[in-house]
Amino acid sequence: MAVALKLLKQLRPPQTTSTILHRNLSPRLSSIRSVTRVFSDAPLLNEPLPASPPLNPHSPSPSSLNQYELAKFASIAETWWDSEGPFKPLHLLNSTRLAFIRSTLCRHFGRDPLSPRPFEGLKFIDVGCGGGIVSEPLARMGATVTGVDAVEKNIMIARVHADLDPVTSRIEYQYTTAEKLVEEQKNFDAVFALEVIEHVADPAEFCKSLSALTVTGGATVISTINRSMRAYATAIFAAEYILQWLPKGTHQWSSFLTPEELALILERASISVQEMAGFEYNPLSGRWSLSDDVSVNFIAYGTKTITSNL
Ligand SMILES: C[S@@+](CC[C@H](N)C(=O)[O-])C[C@H]1O[C@@H](n2cnc3c(N)ncnc32)[C@H](O)[C@@H]1O
């Protein structure tokens, strides 16, 4: 506890994050063009580094890969579908994330949000799909889904689980990365990277790859955690050390992006952020809901503005 309190004291003052739920963000961007990411004052967690995954001659090697992060996910891959396991927070968050996706993308693609399969005929990719807890519902909503992950074990687990249902068995899972797919000139109507960007080596390059995978006029959806004091207190200190929802060391505070930083790097990658929402946890009901408070967990939806020459 004393160590944790010391870490909390090292934190700089909280970011000022305004309420930007369902608001056009373009005017905000002009005031944040000089935002840079500052790591030097971030708290450090003295967690032992997990062993790197064994080198695989076929393994992807692009710039977004952070081997330390991938080793953490590989070590708990078999727990993806255990709703009481290390991925419990994602399972709890899932229906709220999907509500945001359904509402924004139905508007984007002119689909009926009340339809059981509103995304019929659209090609989606779930980058960093893990065990497929987002890919599967997207497929049930009618989309033709590709799920990719940089951890081979995740893809194996996702494949086995998806094969349990004829609808999800059509998902195409691949052990690869966004960068590799860009090289292969693949593109999609909508690109998702949910809770992934905080685990990649180079968020700006990663966003460029997401953009290159998105067709012009298509949609990109990213969710992550804000680099705020509140996020340190709740998403790391409480979730990892007090409630032990997540293994200690799951998140590095310094790897989080503020909503303004995310909007800026997306804009530089030709993705114009249209809407953002926060996720709010109610400890009494144990449920998440969409909120205009983006100070901890948040999700952004943007549109690909011009053809990228990345
Ligand atoms: C916190 S999990 C999120 C999983 C899933 N998107 C979800 O929200 O349920 C992060 C996932 O991203 C994957 N990952 C991390 N870096 C990656 C990269 N550069 N390219 C592809 N996948 C990556 C990890 O292996 C892990 O499965």
PDBQT file of the ligand as one rigid body, heavy atoms in Angstrom, charges set to zero:
ROOT
HETATM    1  C1  LIG A 401      -6.362  -5.997 -24.094  1.00  0.00    +0.000 C 
HETATM    2  S1  LIG A 401      -6.370  -7.110 -25.440  1.00  0.00    +0.000 S 
HETATM    3  C2  LIG A 401      -7.817  -6.579 -26.303  1.00  0.00    +0.000 C 
HETATM    4  C3  LIG A 401      -8.469  -7.672 -27.092  1.00  0.00    +0.000 C 
HETATM    5  C4  LIG A 401      -9.723  -7.297 -27.874  1.00  0.00    +0.000 C 
HETATM    6  N1  LIG A 401      -9.452  -6.215 -28.810  1.00  0.00    +0.000 N 
HETATM    7  C5  LIG A 401     -10.819  -6.881 -26.938  1.00  0.00    +0.000 C 
HETATM    8  O1  LIG A 401     -10.962  -5.686 -26.682  1.00  0.00    +0.000 OA
HETATM    9  O2  LIG A 401     -11.511  -7.731 -26.424  1.00  0.00    +0.000 OA
HETATM   10  C6  LIG A 401      -5.065  -6.532 -26.482  1.00  0.00    +0.000 C 
HETATM   11  C7  LIG A 401      -4.790  -7.467 -27.644  1.00  0.00    +0.000 C 
HETATM   12  O3  LIG A 401      -3.963  -6.821 -28.599  1.00  0.00    +0.000 OA
HETATM   13  C8  LIG A 401      -3.002  -7.726 -29.075  1.00  0.00    +0.000 C 
HETATM   14  N2  LIG A 401      -1.890  -6.918 -29.607  1.00  0.00    +0.000 N 
HETATM   15  C9  LIG A 401      -1.022  -6.164 -28.922  1.00  0.00    +0.000 A 
HETATM   16  N3  LIG A 401      -0.197  -5.516 -29.771  1.00  0.00    +0.000 NA
HETATM   17  C10 LIG A 401      -0.593  -5.849 -31.024  1.00  0.00    +0.000 A 
HETATM   18  C11 LIG A 401      -0.159  -5.474 -32.327  1.00  0.00    +0.000 A 
HETATM   19  N4  LIG A 401       0.844  -4.623 -32.504  1.00  0.00    +0.000 N 
HETATM   20  N5  LIG A 401      -0.779  -5.997 -33.391  1.00  0.00    +0.000 NA
HETATM   21  C12 LIG A 401      -1.821  -6.858 -33.210  1.00  0.00    +0.000 A 
HETATM   22  N6  LIG A 401      -2.267  -7.254 -32.005  1.00  0.00    +0.000 NA
HETATM   23  C13 LIG A 401      -1.667  -6.741 -30.920  1.00  0.00    +0.000 A 
HETATM   24  C14 LIG A 401      -2.673  -8.581 -27.882  1.00  0.00    +0.000 C 
HETATM   25  O4  LIG A 401      -2.091  -9.822 -28.230  1.00  0.00    +0.000 OA
HETATM   26  C15 LIG A 401      -4.042  -8.744 -27.243  1.00  0.00    +0.000 C 
HETATM   27  O5  LIG A 401      -4.738  -9.844 -27.746  1.00  0.00    +0.000 OA
ENDROOT
TORSDOF 0
